Structure formats: C-alpha cells, structure tokens
Amino acid sequence: MLTSITPLGERGRGNRWSTTSAWLIFGHVLGGAALGTALAGAGALAALLRLDPAPPASAAIVGAAVLGCAAFDLSGRRIPGRRQVDERWLGRYRGWVYGLGFGVQLGFGFVTVVNTALLVAVCVAGVLLGATEALLVGVVYGAARGLSATVTGRIRDTASLRRMHRHLDRLERPVRWGAAMALAVLALATMAGGLIVA
C-alpha cells in the first residue's frame, strides 16, 4: 500500500500527490482516533465492571503484552488475515476520496492486514489507560502510520519506484527485529518500574 500513492502514480491518475497524501494522513489520524475511542470505551467498560487493575499491575500487563508481541514478531510469524484496502478505488474515485478512505482503514489498524503483533500491545495499553490517554494512543498510532506515506514523495519515475521497493525489502527484517528488541527492552523497564512503584 505504501507505494501505491506516489507522485508518479498520482500524476498518471490526474491527481496531485500532495493533496492525496494530505488526505491519506488525515484519514490515518481519524482512523487512529476511532481506534483510541474504541479502546477508551473498552477501558470504561472494564472500569464499570471493576476489572481495571491497579497502576502497577497495569504496567506489568502492558509490559507482558509488549514482550509477548515482540516475541511473536521475532518468531517470523504473522497475525492471520490478508485483507488490504481496495486498490480498485485508485481508478474509480478522486484522490482525496481514496486517500481519506485508505487512511481511515489503515489508521484503525485491524480492518486491514496487521503487519506487527505490537498493535495488540498498543491496544492493551489503550484499554488500561484513561479515556484521554487511550485517544492519544490511537491518534499517535494513526499519525505515525500515516506519516510513513511521505517517504514516497521522491518517486517520480519507475526506476525510483523499483529502487524504493528494493530498499523496503532490504529494510523489512532489520526494522522488524530492531523495533521488537527496542520495545522488549522498554517493556522490561516498564515492568521493573511497576514493581518498584508497588
């Protein structure tokens, strides 16, 4: 999906890349806000049912979720599901329409293919936080995912598109491992911090 919306492709479809990508990023933020709202709702329901743990236990749960998700990613396995955004929209609608539509779906996270199990840990954290924090988690997730689309801004010909694909293929494994390892360290620190506070 990342390389579907490029200056090269948008020019071929009669659209401006800057406009389409701005709507794509905005859609990601909206989708992330919807995810955050859903997490806040789940957290409020847990509190209503008195299922919300004390802060030290919450830190331990989030840390364990991050460790489990990092281990899952490092194992090379993937979360089942192959649904991606409908690329037929590219030829059927205006750039702002598919930019916004793709962004909302990708920003929400679970309605398309999930590339990392760490999204599950993000959701666990969102449920255990307060409503404002959960919304912030969703918005930051959506915005970070949306801003990744800006890396396609230099693709103006097929040669640069091929170079980007090769570059992304080379980076996939190191980025997956690096992110999982960094988050595992962060999770251990969070869990240790929760024990100290307790």
DRENPA-3360 file (N, C-alpha, C; in nm, 2 decimals, always signed):
BEGIN
1 = MLTSITPL = +0.08/-0.12/+0.00/+0.00/+0.00/+0.00/+0.09/+0.13/+0.00 ~ +0.20/+0.12/+0.07/+0.28/+0.24/+0.09/+0.32/+0.30/-0.05 ~ +0.35/+0.21/-0.15/+0.40/+0.26/-0.27/+0.29/+0.28/-0.38 ~ +0.16/+0.27/-0.34/+0.05/+0.28/-0.43/+0.02/+0.43/-0.46 ~ +0.05/+0.51/-0.36/+0.02/+0.66/-0.37/+0.16/+0.73/-0.37 ~ +0.20/+0.76/-0.50/+0.33/+0.83/-0.52/+0.31/+0.94/-0.62 ~ +0.40/+1.04/-0.63/+0.39/+1.14/-0.73/+0.37/+1.08/-0.87 ~ +0.44/+0.98/-0.90/+0.43/+0.91/-1.03/+0.29/+0.86/-1.05;
9 = GERGRGNR = +0.24/+0.78/-0.96/+0.11/+0.72/-0.97/+0.00/+0.83/-0.98 ~ +0.01/+0.93/-0.89/-0.10/+1.03/-0.88/-0.10/+1.12/-1.01 ~ +0.02/+1.14/-1.06/+0.03/+1.22/-1.19/-0.04/+1.14/-1.30 ~ -0.02/+1.01/-1.30/-0.08/+0.92/-1.40/-0.24/+0.92/-1.39 ~ -0.28/+0.94/-1.26/-0.43/+0.93/-1.24/-0.49/+1.07/-1.25 ~ -0.41/+1.17/-1.28/-0.46/+1.31/-1.29/-0.48/+1.38/-1.15 ~ -0.41/+1.33/-1.05/-0.43/+1.39/-0.92/-0.29/+1.45/-0.87 ~ -0.30/+1.53/-0.76/-0.18/+1.58/-0.70/-0.14/+1.49/-0.59;
17 = WSTTSAWL = -0.02/+1.45/-0.58/+0.03/+1.37/-0.47/+0.02/+1.44/-0.34 ~ +0.05/+1.57/-0.34/+0.04/+1.64/-0.21/-0.10/+1.64/-0.15 ~ -0.20/+1.66/-0.24/-0.34/+1.66/-0.19/-0.38/+1.52/-0.14 ~ -0.35/+1.42/-0.23/-0.39/+1.28/-0.19/-0.32/+1.24/-0.06 ~ -0.19/+1.27/-0.05/-0.12/+1.22/+0.07/-0.17/+1.30/+0.19 ~ -0.20/+1.42/+0.18/-0.25/+1.50/+0.29/-0.38/+1.44/+0.34 ~ -0.47/+1.40/+0.25/-0.60/+1.33/+0.29/-0.57/+1.19/+0.35 ~ -0.47/+1.13/+0.30/-0.43/+1.00/+0.35/-0.38/+1.01/+0.49;
25 = IFGHVLGG = -0.30/+1.11/+0.52/-0.25/+1.13/+0.66/-0.37/+1.17/+0.75 ~ -0.45/+1.26/+0.70/-0.57/+1.30/+0.78/-0.66/+1.18/+0.81 ~ -0.68/+1.09/+0.71/-0.76/+0.97/+0.73/-0.69/+0.88/+0.84 ~ -0.56/+0.86/+0.83/-0.49/+0.78/+0.93/-0.52/+0.84/+1.07 ~ -0.51/+0.97/+1.09/-0.54/+1.03/+1.22/-0.68/+1.00/+1.26 ~ -0.78/+1.02/+1.17/-0.92/+0.99/+1.20/-0.94/+0.84/+1.24 ~ -0.88/+0.75/+1.16/-0.88/+0.61/+1.20/-0.82/+0.58/+1.33 ~ -0.71/+0.64/+1.36/-0.64/+0.62/+1.49/-0.73/+0.68/+1.60;
33 = AALGTALA = -0.79/+0.79/+1.58/-0.88/+0.85/+1.68/-1.00/+0.75/+1.70 ~ -1.05/+0.69/+1.60/-1.16/+0.59/+1.62/-1.11/+0.47/+1.70 ~ -0.99/+0.43/+1.67/-0.93/+0.32/+1.74/-0.92/+0.36/+1.89 ~ -0.86/+0.48/+1.92/-0.85/+0.52/+2.05/-0.98/+0.54/+2.13 ~ -1.08/+0.58/+2.06/-1.22/+0.59/+2.12/-1.27/+0.45/+2.15 ~ -1.25/+0.36/+2.06/-1.29/+0.22/+2.09/-1.21/+0.16/+2.22 ~ -1.09/+0.19/+2.22/-1.01/+0.15/+2.34/-1.05/+0.21/+2.47 ~ -1.08/+0.34/+2.46/-1.13/+0.41/+2.58/-1.26/+0.36/+2.62;
41 = GAGALAAL = -1.35/+0.32/+2.53/-1.48/+0.26/+2.56/-1.46/+0.12/+2.63 ~ -1.37/+0.05/+2.58/-1.34/-0.09/+2.64/-1.28/-0.07/+2.78 ~ -1.20/+0.04/+2.80/-1.14/+0.06/+2.93/-1.25/+0.11/+3.03 ~ -1.34/+0.19/+2.98/-1.45/+0.24/+3.06/-1.54/+0.12/+3.10 ~ -1.57/+0.03/+3.01/-1.65/-0.09/+3.04/-1.58/-0.17/+3.15 ~ -1.44/-0.19/+3.13/-1.37/-0.27/+3.23/-1.38/-0.20/+3.37 ~ -1.37/-0.07/+3.37/-1.38/+0.00/+3.50/-1.52/-0.02/+3.56 ~ -1.62/-0.01/+3.48/-1.76/-0.02/+3.52/-1.78/-0.16/+3.58;
49 = LRLDPAPP = -1.71/-0.26/+3.52/-1.72/-0.40/+3.57/-1.62/-0.43/+3.68 ~ -1.55/-0.33/+3.72/-1.44/-0.34/+3.82/-1.33/-0.44/+3.78 ~ -1.30/-0.44/+3.65/-1.20/-0.53/+3.60/-1.07/-0.45/+3.57 ~ -1.06/-0.32/+3.61/-0.94/-0.25/+3.58/-0.84/-0.27/+3.69 ~ -0.72/-0.31/+3.66/-0.62/-0.33/+3.76/-0.56/-0.20/+3.81 ~ -0.49/-0.22/+3.92/-0.42/-0.10/+3.98/-0.30/-0.07/+3.89 ~ -0.25/+0.06/+3.90/-0.14/+0.10/+3.81/-0.02/+0.01/+3.80 ~ +0.03/-0.04/+3.91/+0.15/-0.13/+3.90/+0.11/-0.26/+3.82;
57 = ASAAIVGA = +0.00/-0.31/+3.84/-0.05/-0.43/+3.77/-0.07/-0.40/+3.62 ~ -0.12/-0.28/+3.59/-0.14/-0.23/+3.45/+0.00/-0.23/+3.38 ~ +0.10/-0.17/+3.45/+0.23/-0.16/+3.39/+0.28/-0.30/+3.36 ~ +0.26/-0.40/+3.45/+0.31/-0.53/+3.43/+0.23/-0.60/+3.32 ~ +0.10/-0.57/+3.31/+0.02/-0.63/+3.20/+0.07/-0.58/+3.06 ~ +0.09/-0.45/+3.06/+0.13/-0.38/+2.93/+0.27/-0.44/+2.89 ~ +0.36/-0.44/+2.99/+0.49/-0.50/+2.97/+0.49/-0.64/+2.92 ~ +0.41/-0.72/+2.98/+0.40/-0.86/+2.93/+0.34/-0.87/+2.79;
65 = AVLGCAAF = +0.24/-0.78/+2.76/+0.18/-0.78/+2.63/+0.29/-0.74/+2.52 ~ +0.36/-0.64/+2.55/+0.47/-0.60/+2.46/+0.57/-0.71/+2.44 ~ +0.61/-0.77/+2.55/+0.71/-0.88/+2.54/+0.66/-1.00/+2.45 ~ +0.53/-1.03/+2.48/+0.47/-1.14/+2.40/+0.46/-1.11/+2.26 ~ +0.42/-0.98/+2.23/+0.40/-0.94/+2.09/+0.54/-0.93/+2.02 ~ +0.64/-0.88/+2.09/+0.77/-0.87/+2.03/+0.83/-1.01/+2.00 ~ +0.80/-1.11/+2.10/+0.85/-1.25/+2.07/+0.78/-1.31/+1.95 ~ +0.65/-1.28/+1.94/+0.57/-1.32/+1.82/+0.63/-1.27/+1.69;
73 = DLSGRRIP = +0.66/-1.14/+1.69/+0.72/-1.08/+1.57/+0.86/-1.14/+1.54 ~ +0.94/-1.16/+1.64/+1.07/-1.21/+1.62/+1.07/-1.35/+1.57 ~ +0.96/-1.42/+1.60/+0.95/-1.56/+1.55/+0.93/-1.57/+1.40 ~ +0.90/-1.46/+1.34/+0.87/-1.46/+1.20/+0.73/-1.49/+1.16 ~ +0.65/-1.52/+1.26/+0.50/-1.54/+1.23/+0.43/-1.41/+1.20 ~ +0.31/-1.42/+1.14/+0.23/-1.31/+1.11/+0.09/-1.33/+1.17 ~ +0.03/-1.22/+1.21/-0.11/-1.23/+1.25/-0.19/-1.27/+1.13 ~ -0.28/-1.37/+1.14/-0.36/-1.41/+1.02/-0.45/-1.30/+0.97;
81 = GRRQVDER = -0.47/-1.30/+0.84/-0.55/-1.20/+0.77/-0.48/-1.14/+0.66 ~ -0.54/-1.13/+0.55/-0.48/-1.07/+0.43/-0.55/-0.95/+0.37 ~ -0.66/-0.91/+0.44/-0.74/-0.80/+0.38/-0.66/-0.67/+0.37 ~ -0.65/-0.62/+0.25/-0.59/-0.49/+0.23/-0.69/-0.39/+0.17 ~ -0.66/-0.27/+0.17/-0.75/-0.17/+0.11/-0.78/-0.21/-0.03 ~ -0.90/-0.16/-0.08/-0.94/-0.20/-0.22/-0.87/-0.11/-0.32 ~ -0.77/-0.16/-0.39/-0.69/-0.08/-0.48/-0.77/-0.04/-0.61 ~ -0.89/-0.10/-0.62/-0.98/-0.06/-0.74/-1.02/+0.09/-0.72;
89 = WLGRYRGW = -1.02/+0.14/-0.59/-1.06/+0.27/-0.56/-0.97/+0.37/-0.64 ~ -0.84/+0.33/-0.66/-0.74/+0.42/-0.72/-0.79/+0.47/-0.86 ~ -0.85/+0.38/-0.93/-0.90/+0.42/-1.07/-1.05/+0.46/-1.07 ~ -1.12/+0.45/-0.95/-1.26/+0.48/-0.95/-1.29/+0.61/-0.89 ~ -1.22/+0.66/-0.79/-1.25/+0.78/-0.72/-1.14/+0.88/-0.73 ~ -1.18/+1.00/-0.69/-1.08/+1.11/-0.68/-0.98/+1.08/-0.57 ~ -0.86/+1.15/-0.59/-0.75/+1.12/-0.49/-0.79/+1.15/-0.35 ~ -0.86/+1.25/-0.32/-0.89/+1.28/-0.18/-0.98/+1.18/-0.12;
97 = VYGLGFGV = -1.07/+1.12/-0.21/-1.16/+1.01/-0.16/-1.09/+0.89/-0.12 ~ -1.00/+0.84/-0.21/-0.93/+0.71/-0.17/-0.82/+0.74/-0.07 ~ -0.76/+0.86/-0.07/-0.67/+0.90/+0.03/-0.73/+0.89/+0.17 ~ -0.85/+0.96/+0.18/-0.92/+0.96/+0.31/-0.96/+0.82/+0.35 ~ -1.02/+0.75/+0.25/-1.08/+0.61/+0.28/-0.97/+0.51/+0.32 ~ -0.86/+0.51/+0.24/-0.75/+0.42/+0.28/-0.69/+0.46/+0.41 ~ -0.67/+0.59/+0.44/-0.62/+0.64/+0.56/-0.70/+0.59/+0.68 ~ -0.83/+0.61/+0.68/-0.91/+0.57/+0.79/-0.90/+0.42/+0.82;
105 = QLGFGFVT = -0.90/+0.34/+0.71/-0.89/+0.19/+0.73/-0.76/+0.16/+0.79 ~ -0.65/+0.21/+0.73/-0.52/+0.18/+0.78/-0.49/+0.24/+0.92 ~ -0.54/+0.35/+0.95/-0.52/+0.42/+1.08/-0.60/+0.34/+1.19 ~ -0.71/+0.28/+1.16/-0.78/+0.20/+1.26/-0.70/+0.07/+1.29 ~ -0.63/+0.02/+1.20/-0.54/-0.09/+1.22/-0.59/-0.23/+1.19 ~ -0.70/-0.27/+1.26/-0.75/-0.41/+1.25/-0.83/-0.44/+1.13 ~ -0.88/-0.34/+1.05/-0.96/-0.37/+0.94/-0.88/-0.40/+0.81 ~ -0.75/-0.39/+0.82/-0.66/-0.43/+0.71/-0.56/-0.53/+0.77;
113 = VVNTALLV = -0.47/-0.58/+0.68/-0.36/-0.67/+0.73/-0.29/-0.60/+0.84 ~ -0.25/-0.68/+0.94/-0.18/-0.63/+1.06/-0.03/-0.68/+1.04 ~ +0.06/-0.58/+1.02/+0.20/-0.62/+0.99/+0.28/-0.65/+1.11 ~ +0.24/-0.61/+1.23/+0.31/-0.64/+1.35/+0.21/-0.67/+1.47 ~ +0.25/-0.77/+1.55/+0.17/-0.80/+1.66/+0.17/-0.69/+1.77 ~ +0.26/-0.60/+1.76/+0.27/-0.49/+1.86/+0.15/-0.40/+1.86 ~ +0.07/-0.41/+1.75/-0.06/-0.33/+1.75/-0.15/-0.39/+1.87 ~ -0.14/-0.52/+1.89/-0.22/-0.58/+2.00/-0.17/-0.51/+2.13;
121 = AVCVAGVL = -0.04/-0.50/+2.15/+0.01/-0.44/+2.28/-0.03/-0.29/+2.29 ~ -0.04/-0.22/+2.18/-0.09/-0.08/+2.18/-0.23/-0.08/+2.23 ~ -0.31/-0.18/+2.18/-0.45/-0.18/+2.22/-0.46/-0.22/+2.37 ~ -0.38/-0.31/+2.42/-0.38/-0.34/+2.56/-0.35/-0.22/+2.64 ~ -0.25/-0.14/+2.60/-0.21/-0.02/+2.68/-0.33/+0.08/+2.67 ~ -0.39/+0.09/+2.55/-0.50/+0.19/+2.54/-0.62/+0.15/+2.63 ~ -0.65/+0.03/+2.65/-0.76/-0.02/+2.73/-0.73/+0.01/+2.88 ~ -0.61/+0.00/+2.92/-0.57/+0.01/+3.06/-0.55/+0.16/+3.10;
129 = LGATEALL = -0.54/+0.25/+3.00/-0.52/+0.39/+3.03/-0.65/+0.46/+3.05 ~ -0.65/+0.59/+3.08/-0.77/+0.66/+3.09/-0.82/+0.70/+2.95 ~ -0.94/+0.75/+2.94/-1.00/+0.78/+2.81/-0.92/+0.88/+2.73 ~ -0.87/+0.99/+2.79/-0.78/+1.08/+2.71/-0.66/+1.02/+2.66 ~ -0.59/+0.94/+2.75/-0.47/+0.87/+2.71/-0.49/+0.77/+2.60 ~ -0.60/+0.70/+2.61/-0.64/+0.60/+2.50/-0.66/+0.67/+2.37 ~ -0.73/+0.78/+2.37/-0.75/+0.86/+2.25/-0.62/+0.90/+2.19 ~ -0.53/+0.95/+2.28/-0.40/+1.00/+2.24/-0.31/+0.88/+2.18;
137 = VGVVYGAA = -0.32/+0.76/+2.24/-0.25/+0.65/+2.18/-0.30/+0.62/+2.04 ~ -0.43/+0.62/+2.02/-0.48/+0.59/+1.89/-0.44/+0.70/+1.79 ~ -0.45/+0.83/+1.82/-0.41/+0.94/+1.73/-0.26/+0.93/+1.70 ~ -0.18/+0.91/+1.80/-0.04/+0.90/+1.77/+0.00/+0.78/+1.68 ~ -0.07/+0.66/+1.71/-0.05/+0.55/+1.62/-0.09/+0.58/+1.48 ~ -0.21/+0.64/+1.46/-0.26/+0.67/+1.33/-0.17/+0.77/+1.26 ~ -0.13/+0.87/+1.33/-0.04/+0.98/+1.27/+0.09/+0.92/+1.23 ~ +0.15/+0.84/+1.32/+0.28/+0.78/+1.28/+0.27/+0.69/+1.16;
145 = RGLSATVT = +0.17/+0.61/+1.15/+0.15/+0.53/+1.04/+0.12/+0.61/+0.91 ~ +0.04/+0.71/+0.93/+0.01/+0.80/+0.81/+0.14/+0.87/+0.76 ~ +0.22/+0.92/+0.85/+0.34/+1.00/+0.81/+0.44/+0.91/+0.73 ~ +0.43/+0.78/+0.75/+0.52/+0.69/+0.67/+0.49/+0.71/+0.52 ~ +0.38/+0.75/+0.48/+0.34/+0.77/+0.34/+0.43/+0.88/+0.28 ~ +0.49/+0.97/+0.36/+0.56/+1.08/+0.30/+0.69/+1.03/+0.23 ~ +0.74/+0.91/+0.27/+0.86/+0.86/+0.21/+0.85/+0.84/+0.06 ~ +0.73/+0.84/+0.01/+0.71/+0.81/-0.14/+0.72/+0.94/-0.22;
153 = GRIRDTAS = +0.74/+1.06/-0.15/+0.74/+1.19/-0.22/+0.84/+1.21/-0.32 ~ +0.95/+1.12/-0.33/+1.05/+1.14/-0.43/+1.03/+1.05/-0.55 ~ +0.93/+0.97/-0.55/+0.91/+0.87/-0.66/+0.85/+0.94/-0.78 ~ +0.93/+0.97/-0.88/+0.88/+1.04/-1.00/+0.89/+0.96/-1.12 ~ +0.96/+0.85/-1.12/+0.97/+0.76/-1.23/+0.97/+0.61/-1.19 ~ +0.96/+0.52/-1.28/+0.96/+0.38/-1.25/+1.09/+0.33/-1.19 ~ +1.20/+0.39/-1.23/+1.33/+0.35/-1.17/+1.34/+0.38/-1.02 ~ +1.29/+0.50/-0.98/+1.29/+0.53/-0.84/+1.19/+0.44/-0.76;
161 = LRRMHRHL = +1.08/+0.41/-0.83/+0.98/+0.32/-0.76/+1.04/+0.18/-0.74 ~ +1.12/+0.13/-0.83/+1.18/+0.00/-0.82/+1.29/+0.01/-0.71 ~ +1.36/+0.12/-0.71/+1.47/+0.13/-0.60/+1.40/+0.13/-0.46 ~ +1.29/+0.20/-0.45/+1.22/+0.21/-0.32/+1.17/+0.07/-0.28 ~ +1.12/-0.01/-0.37/+1.07/-0.14/-0.34/+1.19/-0.23/-0.29 ~ +1.30/-0.22/-0.36/+1.42/-0.30/-0.32/+1.47/-0.25/-0.18 ~ +1.47/-0.12/-0.16/+1.51/-0.07/-0.03/+1.42/-0.11/+0.08 ~ +1.29/-0.11/+0.06/+1.19/-0.15/+0.16/+1.21/-0.30/+0.19;
169 = DRLERPVR = +1.23/-0.38/+0.09/+1.25/-0.52/+0.11/+1.38/-0.55/+0.19 ~ +1.49/-0.47/+0.17/+1.61/-0.49/+0.25/+1.59/-0.45/+0.39 ~ +1.51/-0.35/+0.41/+1.49/-0.30/+0.55/+1.39/-0.38/+0.63 ~ +1.30/-0.46/+0.57/+1.20/-0.52/+0.65/+1.24/-0.60/+0.77 ~ +1.34/-0.69/+0.75/+1.38/-0.77/+0.86/+1.46/-0.69/+0.97 ~ +1.55/-0.61/+0.93/+1.62/-0.53/+1.04/+1.53/-0.44/+1.11 ~ +1.43/-0.38/+1.05/+1.34/-0.29/+1.12/+1.25/-0.37/+1.21 ~ +1.20/-0.48/+1.16/+1.12/-0.57/+1.24/+1.19/-0.62/+1.37;
177 = WGAAMALA = +1.31/-0.66/+1.35/+1.39/-0.71/+1.47/+1.43/-0.59/+1.56 ~ +1.47/-0.48/+1.50/+1.51/-0.36/+1.58/+1.40/-0.31/+1.66 ~ +1.28/-0.30/+1.60/+1.16/-0.25/+1.67/+1.12/-0.34/+1.79 ~ +1.12/-0.47/+1.75/+1.08/-0.57/+1.85/+1.18/-0.57/+1.97 ~ +1.31/-0.56/+1.94/+1.41/-0.57/+2.05/+1.40/-0.44/+2.14 ~ +1.38/-0.32/+2.07/+1.38/-0.20/+2.14/+1.25/-0.20/+2.24 ~ +1.14/-0.25/+2.18/+1.02/-0.25/+2.26/+1.03/-0.35/+2.37 ~ +1.10/-0.46/+2.35/+1.12/-0.56/+2.46/+1.19/-0.50/+2.57;
185 = VLALATMA = +1.30/-0.43/+2.54/+1.38/-0.36/+2.65/+1.29/-0.26/+2.72 ~ +1.21/-0.18/+2.65/+1.12/-0.08/+2.71/+1.01/-0.16/+2.80 ~ +0.96/-0.27/+2.75/+0.87/-0.35/+2.83/+0.93/-0.39/+2.96 ~ +1.05/-0.44/+2.95/+1.11/-0.49/+3.08/+1.14/-0.37/+3.17 ~ +1.17/-0.25/+3.12/+1.19/-0.14/+3.20/+1.06/-0.09/+3.26 ~ +0.95/-0.10/+3.19/+0.81/-0.07/+3.24/+0.77/-0.16/+3.35 ~ +0.79/-0.29/+3.33/+0.76/-0.39/+3.43/+0.84/-0.37/+3.56 ~ +0.97/-0.34/+3.54/+1.06/-0.31/+3.65/+1.01/-0.19/+3.73;
193 = GGLIVA = +0.97/-0.09/+3.65/+0.92/+0.04/+3.71/+0.80/+0.01/+3.79 ~ +0.71/-0.07/+3.74/+0.58/-0.10/+3.80/+0.61/-0.18/+3.93 ~ +0.71/-0.26/+3.94/+0.74/-0.34/+4.06/+0.80/-0.24/+4.16 ~ +0.88/-0.14/+4.12/+0.94/-0.05/+4.21/+0.84/+0.04/+4.28 ~ +0.74/+0.08/+4.19/+0.63/+0.16/+4.25/+0.55/+0.08/+4.35 ~ +0.52/-0.05/+4.31/+0.44/-0.13/+4.40/+0.51/-0.15/+4.53;
% end
